[in-house]
Amino acid sequence: MKIGVLRFPGSNCDDDAMHAVTRVLREEAFFVWHKEARLPPCDAVIVPGGFSYGDYLRSGAIAAHSPVMDAVRTYASAGGPVLGICNGFQILCEAGLLPGALVRNASLRFECRDVFVRVEGKPTPFTSAIPAGRVLRIPIAHADGRFVCDDAPALGASGQIVFRYCDAAGGVVDGANPNGSQLGIAGVCNAAGNVVALMPHPERACEPALGGEDGRQLFESLRLSLGTVAAVPASPSTTSPSTSRRQPGNRS
């Protein structure tokens, strides 16, 4: 497994993602600078958390126009798995790769603590090995994490809501929602299911030293979903990647 980790000015979770892949999973990963116009061949791309460009204008808005994001669009359209984490979620929404937007938390405060999320929706490369309904404990750290969408219920109907904030028993209740997101949405995917993003930080919950390993399940799911699939080419002019990692329909 070979993972490309994007790096923008202001990224501060890129090293965390690199650690999770290389030191915890013992897989290969490399950084991709935001000015790169092409992605090297890779099996997946991570758009990490942080404060790209200092969150000026709007969180993720400037990074969404970096040269590397054109390459990510090409990669995603070819079926390549893409995972956005926190600021990466914001960037993918601003880039039009995911529906909705992330706005200021309802509390108007920076929220930093462990939360529970329930896995649901259609199978994705990052959740297909996680049983539907499983509750994960993963930390958050954001000020602009409230997910809004013009037609959020339609995302649920299409299986594009992948994570919801919940209590320890899996109940999606207002008290478990740390930022006021519509329908308790913590993460979504695109219609094809290969682009996934969430506000909580799974890379910060990958080993006991960090207080929990629930986040590791997303990376293990990717490894299992890839199997022996070859690296997705950087250019659509070469062989198209296998789509066997995706399955249609909602999780059951």
C-alpha positions in Angstrom: 0.0 0.0 0.0 1.4 3.4 -1.0 -0.3 6.6 0.3 0.2 10.2 -0.8 -0.2 12.7 2.0 -0.8 16.3 0.8 1.0 19.1 2.5 -0.2 22.8 2.4 1.2 25.8 4.1 -0.4 25.6 7.6 -0.9 21.8 7.6 -0.2 20.4 11.0 -1.6 16.9 10.9 0.3 15.7 7.8 3.0 14.3 10.0 0.3 12.5 12.1 -1.1 10.9 9.0 2.4 9.9 7.9 3.0 8.4 11.3 -0.2 6.4 11.2 0.6 4.9 7.8 4.3 4.3 8.1 4.9 3.7 11.8 1.6 2.1 12.9 0.5 0.2 9.7 4.1 -0.2 8.4 3.0 0.8 5.0 4.6 3.2 2.5 3.7 6.9 2.3 5.1 10.1 0.9 4.3 13.8 1.1 3.0 15.7 -1.9 3.6 19.5 -1.8 0.6 21.7 -2.7 2.3 23.2 -5.7 2.7 19.9 -7.5 0.6 19.6 -10.6 0.6 15.8 -10.7 0.3 13.0 -8.2 2.9 10.2 -8.3 1.3 6.7 -8.6 -0.4 5.8 -5.3 -3.1 3.6 -3.8 -4.8 6.4 -1.9 -4.5 10.1 -1.1 -4.9 11.7 2.3 -5.9 15.4 2.6 -4.8 16.0 6.2 -6.0 18.3 8.9 -4.5 21.6 10.1 -5.0 25.3 9.2 -4.1 25.5 5.5 -3.2 29.1 4.6 -4.1 30.1 8.2 -7.8 29.6 7.5 -7.9 33.0 5.7 -11.0 33.9 3.8 -12.7 30.6 4.8 -11.3 27.3 6.1 -10.0 25.3 3.1 -11.0 27.9 0.5 -7.5 28.9 -0.6 -6.1 25.3 -0.5 -9.0 24.1 -2.7 -7.4 26.2 -5.5 -3.9 24.8 -5.1 -2.4 23.1 -8.2 -2.4 19.7 -6.5 -6.1 19.8 -6.1 -6.6 19.6 -9.9 -4.5 16.4 -9.7 -6.7 15.1 -6.9 -9.8 15.8 -9.0 -8.3 13.7 -11.8 -7.3 11.0 -9.4 -10.7 10.9 -7.8 -12.6 10.8 -11.1 -10.5 7.7 -12.0 -11.8 6.0 -8.9 -8.8 6.7 -6.6 -9.6 6.6 -2.9 -9.3 10.0 -1.2 -9.6 10.6 2.6 -10.1 14.1 4.0 -9.6 14.7 7.7 -10.8 17.9 9.4 -9.3 20.7 7.3 -9.1 18.1 4.6 -12.9 17.7 4.8 -13.2 21.5 4.4 -10.8 21.5 1.5 -12.7 18.7 -0.3 -16.0 20.5 0.1 -14.5 23.8 -1.1 -13.0 22.0 -4.1 -16.4 20.6 -5.0 -15.4 17.0 -4.5 -17.9 16.5 -1.7 -21.3 18.0 -1.0 -22.1 20.6 1.6 -19.8 22.9 3.6 -18.2 23.3 7.0 -19.1 26.4 8.9 -18.5 27.9 12.4 -19.4 25.6 15.3 -22.8 26.3 16.9 -20.9 27.0 20.2 -18.7 29.6 18.5 -15.8 28.0 20.2 -13.0 25.7 19.2 -14.0 22.2 20.2 -11.3 19.7 21.2 -12.2 16.4 22.8 -13.0 12.8 22.2 -16.4 12.1 20.5 -18.3 9.0 19.5 -19.2 8.5 15.8 -21.4 5.8 14.3 -20.4 4.2 11.0 -23.2 3.9 8.4 -24.0 4.6 4.8 -22.6 2.9 1.7 -19.4 0.9 1.9 -16.3 2.9 1.1 -12.6 2.0 0.9 -12.2 3.5 4.4 -15.2 1.8 6.1 -16.1 -1.3 4.1 -14.4 -3.6 6.7 -16.1 -1.8 9.6 -19.5 -3.3 10.5 -22.4 -0.9 10.0 -23.5 0.6 13.3 -20.2 0.3 15.0 -19.4 3.1 17.4 -15.8 4.6 17.3 -14.2 7.0 19.8 -12.1 9.5 17.9 -10.9 13.0 18.9 -12.0 16.3 17.3 -10.2 19.6 17.1 -11.9 22.3 15.1 -13.7 25.6 15.1 -15.4 25.3 11.7 -16.8 21.8 11.9 -20.6 22.3 11.6 -21.7 20.5 8.4 -24.4 22.1 6.5 -26.0 21.0 3.2 -29.0 22.3 1.2 -30.5 18.8 1.1 -28.9 16.8 3.9 -31.7 14.2 4.1 -30.9 13.2 0.5 -27.4 12.4 1.5 -28.8 9.9 3.9 -31.1 8.4 1.3 -28.2 7.9 -1.1 -25.9 6.4 1.6 -23.5 9.3 1.5 -23.6 10.0 5.2 -20.7 7.8 6.4 -20.3 9.0 10.1 -22.7 10.5 12.6 -21.9 11.9 16.0 -23.6 9.7 18.6 -23.4 8.8 22.3 -21.5 5.7 23.5 -24.5 3.5 22.8 -24.8 4.7 19.2 -27.7 7.0 19.7 -27.7 10.1 17.4 -28.8 12.7 20.0 -28.3 16.4 20.2 -26.1 16.1 23.3 -23.6 14.1 21.4 -23.3 16.6 18.5 -20.2 18.8 19.3 -20.7 21.4 16.7 -24.4 21.5 15.6 -23.9 19.6 12.3 -27.1 18.9 10.4 -28.4 15.4 11.2 -25.4 14.9 13.4 -23.2 14.4 10.3 -19.5 13.9 11.1 -18.5 12.6 7.7 -19.7 12.0 4.2 -18.6 10.5 0.9 -19.2 11.4 -2.8 -21.8 9.5 -4.9 -19.2 7.0 -6.1 -18.0 6.3 -2.5 -14.3 6.7 -3.2 -13.9 10.2 -1.7 -14.6 10.2 2.0 -14.1 12.9 4.7 -14.7 13.4 8.4 -14.1 16.0 11.0 -12.8 13.7 13.7 -9.1 12.7 13.5 -8.7 8.9 13.0 -4.9 9.3 12.7 -4.9 10.5 16.3 -6.6 7.3 17.6 -4.4 4.6 16.0 -2.4 3.3 19.0 -2.8 2.7 22.7 -0.3 5.5 23.5 -2.8 8.0 22.1 -5.6 6.7 24.3 -7.4 4.5 21.8 -7.1 2.6 18.5 -10.6 3.0 17.0 -9.3 5.3 14.2 -6.9 2.6 13.0 -10.0 0.8 11.7 -10.3 3.3 8.8 -6.7 2.6 7.7 -7.0 -1.1 8.1 -10.2 -1.0 6.1 -8.3 0.7 3.3 -5.6 -1.9 3.4 -8.2 -4.7 3.2 -10.2 -3.0 0.5 -7.2 -2.5 -1.7 -6.0 -6.0 -1.5 -3.7 -6.6 -4.4 -5.1 -3.7 -6.5 -2.3 -1.9 -8.2 -1.5 1.8 -7.6 -3.9 4.1 -9.3 -2.1 5.9 -12.1 -1.6 9.7 -11.8 -2.8 10.2 -15.4 -6.1 9.0 -17.0 -4.1 8.2 -20.1 -2.7 5.1 -18.5 -4.6 2.0 -17.3 -7.7 2.8 -15.3 -7.8 1.5 -11.7 -10.0 -1.4 -10.6 -13.3 -0.4 -9.1 -13.7 -3.7 -7.2 -13.1 -1.9 -3.9 -16.4 -0.2 -4.1 -19.8 -1.8 -3.6 -23.2 -0.2 -4.6 -26.0 0.3 -2.2 -26.3 1.2 1.5 -24.7 -0.7 4.3 -26.8 -3.3 6.0 
